[in-house]
Amino acid sequence: MARPNSTVVVIVGEQAGRIVAGLDGLANVRAVARTGDDGDGVRVREAAAQSHAAYVVHDLDPLAGVGAAWAGFFDATAPAGTLEVAVEAALSSLRTEAAALPDYYVVLDPDGLGDTAKHWWFGVLAGASPNRVVPAAPSVGAVRDLLGGLRSGRWWPDPPDEWLRGLGRVVPDRAPLAAP
């Protein structure tokens, strides 16, 4: 998958689909929400690759499996090996360009997240690439206003292999936690 010409923003949180749908039609924004018939995200990835809008906003998180496995690893709710399998699957998707890391993650309602999830978003991910993980209220207006003010920062570690494979050593309460 070729790197899009647009700034790619992934919206995450319980209201992500609703927020993405609400952003559709804004000037310079191509918003594509996942649907039940697009389970593997092909439609979302194609829209992102073909768009010439300033922003492509969607809710297809390429690291969703890794984040869930990381939380499960530290909350002791996932079987042994789940994190390693999720990391290798993500790395495979990134290498084959079936998935790409977004320019930004917008995390909806960070105060409503559990402790481990907060550490995933604002400790682990924000630690890997400051300014690329941004908190937002779960409203279309809040996210719309946020888009124009996104700050640049260093890109995700490239290649991501060492960073992702080292996640099992990043303990939630010891990961530096940026204020959401």
C-alpha positions as CSV (number, residue, x, y, z in Angstrom):
1,M,0.0,0.0,0.0
2,A,1.5,3.3,-1.1
3,R,1.8,6.0,1.5
4,P,-1.2,8.3,1.1
5,N,-0.8,11.9,0.1
6,S,-3.1,12.9,3.0
7,T,-2.6,13.2,6.7
8,V,-4.1,10.0,8.0
9,V,-5.9,10.2,11.4
10,V,-7.3,7.1,13.2
11,I,-10.1,7.8,15.6
12,V,-10.2,5.3,18.5
13,G,-12.7,4.8,21.3
14,E,-16.3,3.6,21.8
15,Q,-17.8,6.4,19.7
16,A,-15.2,6.2,16.9
17,G,-17.6,5.1,14.1
18,R,-20.1,7.8,15.0
19,I,-17.4,10.5,15.1
20,V,-15.9,9.4,11.8
21,A,-19.3,9.4,10.1
22,G,-20.0,12.9,11.5
23,L,-16.8,14.2,9.9
24,D,-17.8,13.1,6.5
25,G,-18.5,16.0,4.2
26,L,-16.2,18.5,5.9
27,A,-14.0,20.4,3.5
28,N,-10.6,18.8,3.0
29,V,-11.6,15.7,5.0
30,R,-12.3,12.2,3.6
31,A,-13.9,10.3,6.4
32,V,-14.4,6.5,6.1
33,A,-15.9,4.5,8.9
34,R,-15.6,0.7,9.0
35,T,-18.8,-1.2,8.4
36,G,-19.8,-4.8,9.1
37,D,-19.2,-5.9,5.5
38,D,-15.6,-4.5,5.5
39,G,-14.2,-6.7,8.3
40,D,-10.6,-6.6,7.1
41,G,-10.7,-2.9,6.3
42,V,-10.1,-3.1,2.5
43,R,-12.5,-0.3,1.7
44,V,-11.0,1.9,4.4
45,R,-7.4,1.3,3.2
46,E,-8.3,1.9,-0.5
47,A,-10.1,5.1,0.4
48,A,-7.0,6.3,2.3
49,A,-4.6,5.4,-0.5
50,Q,-6.7,7.1,-3.2
51,S,-7.7,10.3,-1.4
52,H,-6.3,13.7,-2.2
53,A,-8.0,15.4,0.7
54,A,-5.8,17.1,3.3
55,Y,-7.1,14.6,6.0
56,V,-8.2,11.0,5.8
57,V,-10.0,10.1,9.0
58,H,-11.0,6.5,9.8
59,D,-11.4,4.0,12.6
60,L,-9.3,1.1,11.4
61,D,-6.5,0.9,14.0
62,P,-3.6,-1.2,12.6
63,L,-2.3,-1.8,16.1
64,A,-5.7,-2.7,17.7
65,G,-4.7,-6.3,18.2
66,V,-1.4,-5.4,19.7
67,G,-3.0,-2.9,22.1
68,A,-5.6,-5.4,23.2
69,A,-2.9,-8.1,23.6
70,W,-0.6,-5.8,25.5
71,A,-3.4,-4.9,27.9
72,G,-4.4,-8.5,28.2
73,F,-0.8,-9.5,28.9
74,F,-0.5,-7.1,31.8
75,D,-4.0,-7.5,33.1
76,A,-3.5,-11.3,33.0
77,T,-6.6,-11.8,30.9
78,A,-4.9,-13.1,27.7
79,P,-3.4,-16.6,27.2
80,A,0.4,-16.8,27.1
81,G,1.8,-15.9,23.8
82,T,-1.1,-13.7,22.7
83,L,1.1,-10.5,22.7
84,E,3.8,-12.1,20.7
85,V,1.4,-13.4,18.1
86,A,-0.3,-10.0,17.8
87,V,3.0,-8.3,17.4
88,E,4.1,-10.6,14.6
89,A,0.8,-10.3,12.8
90,A,1.1,-6.5,13.0
91,L,4.7,-6.6,11.7
92,S,3.7,-8.8,8.9
93,S,0.8,-6.5,7.9
94,L,3.1,-3.5,8.1
95,R,5.9,-5.2,6.0
96,T,3.6,-6.3,3.3
97,E,1.9,-2.9,3.3
98,A,-1.5,-4.4,4.1
99,A,-1.6,-1.9,6.9
100,A,0.2,1.4,7.7
101,L,0.7,3.3,10.9
102,P,-1.4,6.6,10.8
103,D,0.0,10.0,11.1
104,Y,-2.1,10.5,14.3
105,Y,-4.3,8.6,16.7
106,V,-7.1,10.6,18.2
107,V,-8.2,8.9,21.4
108,L,-11.8,9.7,22.4
109,D,-12.7,10.2,26.0
110,P,-9.3,9.4,27.6
111,D,-10.7,10.0,31.1
112,G,-13.1,7.1,30.5
113,L,-10.3,4.6,29.8
114,G,-9.1,2.0,32.2
115,D,-5.7,2.3,33.7
116,T,-4.0,-0.2,31.3
117,A,-5.6,1.4,28.3
118,K,-4.5,4.8,29.3
119,H,-0.9,3.5,29.6
120,W,-1.2,1.9,26.2
121,W,-2.3,5.1,24.5
122,F,-0.5,7.8,26.5
123,G,2.5,5.8,27.8
124,V,3.5,3.2,25.2
125,L,2.3,4.8,22.0
126,A,2.9,8.4,23.0
127,G,6.3,7.4,24.2
128,A,7.2,5.9,20.8
129,S,6.1,9.0,19.0
130,P,5.2,12.2,21.0
131,N,2.5,14.4,19.4
132,R,1.1,11.5,17.4
133,V,-1.4,10.4,20.1
134,V,-3.9,13.1,20.8
135,P,-6.8,13.1,23.3
136,A,-10.2,14.4,22.4
137,A,-13.7,14.7,23.8
138,P,-16.1,12.2,22.1
139,S,-17.8,14.8,19.9
140,V,-17.7,15.6,16.2
141,G,-17.1,19.3,17.0
142,A,-14.1,18.6,19.3
143,V,-12.4,16.3,16.7
144,R,-13.2,18.7,13.9
145,D,-11.5,21.6,15.9
146,L,-8.6,19.3,16.7
147,L,-7.7,18.4,13.1
148,G,-6.5,21.8,12.1
149,G,-4.2,22.1,15.2
150,L,-2.4,18.8,15.1
151,R,1.3,19.3,15.9
152,S,4.1,17.6,14.0
153,G,6.5,15.4,15.7
154,R,8.9,12.5,15.1
155,W,7.5,9.6,13.2
156,W,6.9,6.1,14.6
157,P,10.1,4.1,15.1
158,D,11.2,2.7,11.8
159,P,11.5,-0.2,11.4
160,P,9.0,-0.9,14.1
161,D,10.3,-4.4,14.8
162,E,12.4,-3.7,17.9
163,W,9.9,-1.3,19.4
164,L,6.9,-3.7,18.9
165,R,8.8,-6.8,20.0
166,G,9.9,-5.0,23.2
167,L,6.3,-4.2,24.3
168,G,6.3,-7.1,26.8
169,R,9.0,-5.3,28.8
170,V,7.1,-2.0,29.0
171,V,5.2,-2.2,32.2
172,P,2.0,-0.1,32.4
173,D,2.7,1.7,35.7
174,R,6.3,2.4,34.6
175,A,5.6,3.6,31.1
176,P,5.9,7.4,31.1
177,L,2.4,8.6,31.0
178,A,1.7,11.8,29.1
179,A,-1.2,13.8,30.4
180,P,-4.3,13.0,28.3
